[in-house]
Amino acid sequence: MKEEIIAYGHENITAKHRTTFEITKDEEISIRADCIIGVRCNKSLSELDEDFKNELKNDETILKIIIKVDNITEHVIAHGSKKLILSDNRDIVVRKSNYIDKRTLAINSNKAAKDLDRRIIERIKNRNKRIKILLYIL
């Protein structure tokens, strides 16, 4: 089962957060938004396919997240949970911790914003840079 999300870069992306990374439908972010790795995304959590969300709402589910920018690919592994809400209509957050709120896509991730390939981060400081995020339930 797969979902694809498209987001774009922004000059204020720093990707320094130690425990999360996030994409948002917001068009503007401040330099303080150090977890955000993409803006103007085309889907929110509430817009993901219902079957996909139901699969994520399982403690045994493993989610593979592939982030592609140009010819650079980053792989992230995170986990689902029966406690996921998946209802936010603006933000999608992946967390290293097991904290869950309505913005949480997955928990116990092996990477946060600060862990992502810095070549990707440099490229997504450009507003026109397209980011493809692929979500696979394993």
C-alpha positions, 0 to 999 in steps of 0.5 A: 500500500502506497501514498505519494505526497508532493511538497516544495522547498522554502528558504527558511528550511533548516531541518535541525530538529532532533526528534521530528520532521514535518511537511505542511500545507502552509506556504510560509514558515519562519526560520524557527520552524526547524522541523519542517522539510517541505511546504505547500504539500498537496495532501494532509493527514486527513486526505490520505486514503482511508485504507492506508490510514487503517493500516497505519493504525496498527502497532505492528505496522512499519512505514517506509518513507522515501524522500526524493529531491532531484537524484538524491533519495533518503530512506526513513523507517517509522512505525504505526500505532493503534493510537494514531488519530491521522486527522490534521488538515495542515501538517504531517509529522513523523516522530522519533518518540512515541508521542501522538497527536492529530498531526502525527503520521508515524512514531519511533522513526529512525530519523528526524530532520537533523538526521536527513541528508544535508544535500537534500536540505541544501536543495530544499532551501529553494522555493521552486524545488519539488520534494516527492515523499513516498509512503509505503506500508511494509 
